[in-house]
Amino acid sequence: MPRPILLLTATLMLVAACGKDAPTSPSAIDVVPASAKASDPTATWTVPAPDGVLGFASDGQGAYADGVCGVSAKIFATTSGSNSGDATIQTAKAKNCTRRFTLRYPDNTTESVLSFNNLLQLQNTTNSIPIGSTVHRRLILNPGAVSNNPSRCGRLLFGPNGAVGVGSDSVNVTRTSASSWLVESAASNLAYCEANGALYAMPVSFVVTSSSPLP
């Protein structure tokens, strides 16, 4: 008879020890789901249709939204990517629809191009534009980045970077809300044509909208 009593006592001691000192697995509240981790937001660029004034315009088919008709648009605003702060957009040929941009030069020559465009340093984890404030930023329009897509300039640069793009004008970027920025020409609207070194007056005006609010 003493043997069962000893076993029962040992079992009770083990249960008590487990309840007090044994390590436990993380509870649901301790686990951060992958979906909750910071990620770079996608973006939509709203560019006016050609009106005879703007040097950078749309194809007249509405806003350019990420994932629609071959458009890829993102703001590198977090450490999940480069954290550069750049807002980029690229158009590419798609199966059912393809989006292009319209470039209009001072001599009224126009081009309808696929392009990779980059608005630099818009927003990252260490640098943001306060709502209502306006800053100068560089804008690069780069049809030459898309294969088999010839353009007069290869790249159009708005704003110098050292010896690159000398004489061109940066663009004005005004933050209008937690998720939107208005981009407009500054000074004389001059863009640097990388292929021939010429400066062209090419006004721009468009809006970049983030898929989620940013700090």
N, C-alpha and C positions, 0 to 999 in steps of 0.2 A: 503493500500500500504506500510506503513512503516515496516510491519511484515516481508515480503520477504527480504527486505534490511538487516534487523537485522540477519536473518538466513544466508544470503550469507556472511555477515561480519564475523560471528562466524565460518563458515566453512573455510573461508580463513585463519583465525587466527589459527585454529586447524591444517590445512595442514602445515602452516609455522612452527608451534611448532614441529610437527612430523619430518619435514625435518631437524630441527636444533638439537633437544635435545633427541628425542626418541631413545632408544637402538636399535641396529640392530643385526641381526643374523650374525654369522661368515661367511665371504666370502669364496669362494672355496680355495683361496690362504692361508687362515688361518688354514684350516683343514689338519692335517697330516694323510694321509691314512694309514690303518693298515699295508699294504704291505711295507710301507717305514720305519717302525720301525725296529730297529736292532734286528737280530735274530741269533742264533747260526748256523754257516755254517755246511753243511754236508761234508763228506770227502771220499776220495778214497785212499786205501792203495795199493801200487804197490810192491809186494813181489816177488823176483825171484823164479823160479821153483827150485826144489831140484837139486843140482849139486854135492853132495858128500862132500861139504865143510860147507855150512851154517847149523846152528843148528835150525834156524827158517826159514821155507820156505813155499811156496804156494803149492796148489794142482795141479799146472800146467795149470790152466784154466784162466789165465789172472788176471788183476787187480780186487781188491775187492771194488766195488762201492756201496755206500749207496743205499738201495732200490732194489738191484738186487740179485736174488737167496738167499733171506733170510738174506742179509747182512745189518746191521745197523751201520753206522759210522758217528761220529759227533765230532766237536771241540767245547768245552764249552768256547767260546771266548767272550761272551757278558753277560750282566746282565739279559738277558731274561731267563737264566737258572742259573746254579750254579756259573758261572764265575770263575770256578776252573782253566781254561786253559788246562784241560786234553783233549787229543785226544783219543777217545775210538772207538773200533770196536767189534762187536759181530756177529758171524755166527750162523745160526740156520737152522734146517731142513725146507725146502721149498717144495711146491707142485711139481714143475717141475724141480728144480735144487737146489742143496745144496753145499755150499762152505765149505771147511775145510782147516786147516793149517797142515803143516808137521813139526814135531819135530824130530830132529836127534841128538842122544846122542853120546858121544865119543866112546862108544863101538859098534857104527854103528846100534844100535837099533833105529827103527823109529816108530813114532806114527802119525796117521792121525786123527786129532781131530777137533771138534767144539770148539770154544774158545771165551772168552771175554778178550780182550787185552786193556791195558791202558798205553799210553805214557803220563806221568804226566807233568803238567805245561808247555805246549807247547806255549800257547798264551792266554792272557786275556786282560781286559781293562787297567790293570796297569803294565803288564809285557809282553814284547815281545823281540824276538831275532832279532837284526839288520841283514839285508840281508848281507850274506857273513861271518857272525860270527858263531862260534861253541861253544856250551855249553854242560855241562853234565846234563843228565836227567835220571829219573828212568823209567824203562819199566817193566810191569808186564804182563806175559802170563798166563792166567787162564782158562785152560780147565775145571777145577773143578767147575767153575761157571755155566756150562751148565749141566743140569740134565742128568743122565744116560750116562755120557761121561767120563769114567774112564781114568786116565792118571797116569804115573809113579810118577809125582811130585805134582799133584794137582795145585800148582802154581810154576812158574819159575820167580824168581826175579832178575832183573838186577839193582843193586844199592841198598845200605843199607838204611834203615830208622830207625835210632836208633839201637835197638837190632835185628831188623827184616832184614834178608838178609845179615848178617855180612859176609864179605869176598867176596861178589859179586862185579862185576864191573858195574858202570853206563854206559849208552850208550852215544856216541857223537851225538849231533843233530846240523846239519849245515843248516841254512836257506838259500835256494838257490834262492828264489824269494818271492814276496809278498804273494804267495799262496802255496809254497812247501817247504818241509823240508826233508833232507836226514838224515836217522838214521843209525848209524854204531856202531859196537863194539868198546869198548875202552879197553886199557890195555890188560889183558889176556883173555878177552871174557868170564869171569866166571859168570855163572848164579847159583843162590842158589835154590836148590830143596827143597821145603818146606816140602814135605812128609818124607824125610829121612835126611835132613840137609847136604846133599852132595853138593859140588861145581862142576859144569860141565862146560867145555869149549864148549860154543855153540855160534859161531859167528852169528851176525845178520847184515843185510844190506837191507833196504827198504826205500821207499819214501811215505810220507804222503802229499796229495794234498787237499787243501781246495776248496770248491765249489765257493768261492768268495775271492778276495784279502782281506788281513787283514793289519792293520796299522803296 
